[in-house]
Amino acid sequence: MRWLLALVLTFSSFSAVAESQFYGELQLGVHGVQHSDLDFYPGFASGSVGVYVRPNIGVELFYDRATSKAREEDFEIEVNEASGIAARFESPSQRGLQAYVLLGYVTYSINQYSTLTSPRQLAKENFTGARISLGLAKTFDRYRNMQLVFEYRNYDVDAPLRVDGFGIGLRVKLL
């Protein structure tokens, strides 16, 4: 709730200074979770809403949710959910193609299941840190307010694991 209030206050303070343009984005993808010597690739769905506060500069809220678990040896892992806020920096569009960088803060949880015991044992850990994303967006010729997006993301935390991911999705400019 604090994030939502902060974002609303940020949007209202910038609206007098810049023309605001809201956008929404949906993605499907796969996380890469490296824990010890094991690599897991669970699926996720992601959604974000944001507003441009300056040309090619935006602020957004995002939320990811697991769509599948990944199994390796006797363990299953999923990035259960992730949420946060980020600043978006985009290049100018050239031939309908834009590059972008997201720099933000993320809080996320990982569920790990052990299949060695019956019933399965769940270990849940929460993490916070930076989220850095690099992406490309291609504007549709026919629908100028829609873009196909490809994104690499990394959740940077001080922990003995690595979490990153690739996503593909659709961004729509709403106003």
N, C-alpha and C positions, 0 to 999 in steps of 0.2 A: 504494500500500500504506500510506503514511503517513496518508492521509486515512481509510482504513478503520480503522486502529488508533486514530486520534484520535476517530472517531465512536463506536467501541465503548467506549472509555474514558469518553466523554461520556455515553453512554446508561447505563452502569453507575453512574456517579456520581449521576445524577439519579433513578435508579429507586427509591432509598430515600426521596427527597423527594416525588416526584409519581407518580401512577398513569400508567404509560407505555401508550401506545396506538400501535402500529405501523401504518403505512399504505404503500401502493404506488400509483404512478400511471403511466399510459401515455398519451402524446399523439402525435398526428400534426399537422404544421403546415407552415408556410412561413416561411423566413427572408427578410428584406429586407436585401440587402447593397448599400450605396451606395459605389461606388468611383469617384473622379474624377467624371465626368459621366454615368456608367453606373449603371443600377439592375438588380439581379439578384434573382430570387425562387426560390431552390432549396428543395426539400422536405426535411423532417427527421422523424425519429421520436425520441421522448424518453421516458426512463424515470426514475423517482425512487423512492427508499425513504426513509422517515423515521420519526421517533417524536415524539409529543407529550411535552414535558418539563413543561409546565404546560397548563392548559386554554387551548386556542386558540393555543398557542405550540409550534412544533416545530422540529426540526433535521433536515435531509435531505441526502442525496447524490443527484446527478443526472448523467445521461449522455445526450447527444444524438448521433445518427448521421445522416449524410446519406442521403436516400432518392432524391434526384434532383439533377441539375445544372441551372443556368439559363444560357441563352445570350443574349448581347447583342453585336451587331456581330461581331467576330472573337475573342471570348473566352467561355469557359465558367467558371463559378465554383460551388463547393459549400463549405458549412461542413462540412468533413469529419467532425469530431467535436468535442464540447465536454463538459467534465466539471467538477464542482466541488462545493461545499458551500454550503448556504444556511440561513438562519433563516426560519421561516414564522410570520407573524402573521395570524391570522384574526379576523374580526368574529364576534360571537355570531350564531347561526343565527336568521333570521326568515322564517317561512313556507317553510322548507327552503332558503333562499338565504343564502349567505355570500360576503363579499368577502375577499380575502387579498392580502398583500404578501410577496414573497420578496426578501430582501437577502442577497447572497452573493458568493462569489469563483468565477471561472470561468477555465479555461484552454481555449483552442480553437485549431483550425487551419483555415486556408482553403486550398483547392486551386484554383489558377487555371490554366486550360489555354488556350494560344494555338492557334488553328486556322489561323494564317498559315503555320506551318511543317509539314513532313511528315517524320517523325512529329510528332504533337502534342507541344508542349513544356509541361512541368508546372513551375509555381512554387508552392512550399508555404511558407506563413508561419504562425508560431505567435504567439499573443497571450495575455495574461493581464490580468485587470482585474475590475471589479465586474459582477455580474449583478443586475438589478433586474426583478422581474416583478410585474404587477398582474393579478388574476384574479377570476373569479366561479365559484362552485361551487353547483350545484343538486342537492340530495339527492332521490333517487328515492323516491316515496311507498311503493312496494311493497318495495324493498330499501334499508333505512335505512342500511346500511353502504357504499352506493355513491353516488358523486356524478359528475355530468357537469360538466366544467370547461372554461372558456374563459379563455385567458391571453394577455396581451401581455408580451413580454420584451425587454430591451435589454441588450446586452453593451457596457459602457462601457470603452473602452480609449483610450489616447493614441495614436491613429493616424489617418492621413488616410482613414479609411473608417468607415462606420456599419453596425452589425449589430443588427437587431432581429427580431422575429418574432411570429407569431400561432399559437396552437395550440388544439386541441380534444382532449379526452381523457376518461379515466375514472379516478377515484380510488377505491380500495377500502380501507376501514379493516379491518385484519387481526385485531386482538385487541380 
